[in-house]
């Protein structure tokens, strides 16, 4: 996903907010699938993902994956809910 956004930026210049948001949604869905998330709630600059109870998950691995994406802050709200926070001026890639 990051390579695709870089390529689009190289070919067409600065990306519009809609394209950046689409990239964020794709990354969030990928992470959610990786972690067997039950639900995803998307807000303007935040996403919440609910982990299915009983799903074995390695929180450190999830946080490392998020760090690779860049442009997002994250925290576990509780043992079953992960929040991602995107800054307005940060690009997804």
JONOR-V519190 format. One record per helix or strand. SS is the DSSP state (H for helix, E for strand). FROM is the first residue (numbers start at 0). TO is the last residue. If there is no record, write none. Layout:
SS & FROM & TO
SS & FROM & TO
This chain:
H & 1 & 11
H & 16 & 33
E & 36 & 41
E & 45 & 50
H & 58 & 68
E & 71 & 77
E & 80 & 85
